[in-house]
């Protein structure tokens, strides 16, 4: 009778060990500074969806009318978890939080996922030899229409041929280089 | 011997050379501010080359510079003299397939590095090419002044060019005063006090990365970045050449921040890291992507790698 708890302890220990090994193997960066970019007031989804019946039919949505899926030939519930609306669901059935949505994207975009983990795809800020700040895929790519949105470019450089610059007059040309040194220092 | 020559103090005849030398020195001493000037003018005039200074001399020079800048610009600059980190060789990666030509990097650089506003100096030039056209060998013919309402434009791609931090820099080779050199971490720097403004380096640079100060920085007081490095973004004098330093004031720290252009890039096309660290982002790019360097045939061996990630 006394032996059973020891076995349980051992099992727990093995389980924790395996869990730690599995965690260490996963080369996902530890932290993300910015939280997922939800539209204002939309999260938690269960705020509205709680108690709603799950409808798996494809149809015109009456509430999320701003979402037109231009990504792949799929439907909401391919990624969103029907049973707990505050989570996402992988093709394998594994349920993941919104903060780990990169697993979802990585299902199809494996090469990009690999680059992103290495810090090559996507924006990274912080320290080049220290703590780095990552972005989630969805910070730059709206998942429903993931193409990067065009930006307004900042102004072009001044073209010297536009004759914008004043002509330098003779008295502005420094004649005495030594005077010029002291002028620099003032 | 004629009498009038015998009468001089040294009892020696003046040679033509001695007379001219003495005369020139005398005139020069008249031109230098003697009476009214403070000692710092003389210190600046007699300042040694940075590479010849020991740490104490460098610190005193930096102190003097900070004082001069404070008087001149009414801004208190902090000039760092951080040494290269051991085991570091900086490398840069730019993903041409991601760049959308938005020029955010150009202006982030200007904000960080105290360039002249008027006349304008940009360390980064974004080139626009038509897809399918001959391009790498004809950088000079690329469009620089594009200004559509939105980028990226259909059928075009963009390539920002800045100092490539060559391992074999032609600009350093041609400098007649050795006012520019390559540091141990691979950054090519300029001694703004030693530069005479001959612009040989600008002619020698195949990438158009060096820029000449036709004037003073001309920035509003609050526009100056006061965190500076003596080989980097401290305010430049009129008549000297300047260039990208991989944000030496940010990167040469432990831990050091990414350069300003990397930090601003909205598409994450810019990558930066230590070429000697096998786990760095730049090494991953070189090992896994199709990288190329600009004008490789010139044997400048840049540490700036362009690549196509897709």
Interface residues (C-beta under 8 A of the other chain):
Chain A: X115 X118 X119 X120 X121 X122 X123 X124 X125 X126 X127 X128 X129 X130 X131 X135 X140 X148 X150 X151 X152 X153 X154 X155 X156 X157 X158 X159 X165 X176 X178 X179 X180 X181 X182 X184 X185 X186
Chain B: X28 X31 X32 X33 X37 X40 X41 X44 X45 X68 X71 X72 X85 X93 X95 X100 X101 X102 X103 X104 X106 X107 X119 X120 X122 X125 X144 X145 X146 X147 X148 X149 X150 X151 X152 X237 X238 X239 X251 X254 X255 X256 X257 X258 X262 X263 X265 X266 X267 X268 X271 X272 X273 X274 X277 X280 X281 X284 X285 X288 X289 X309
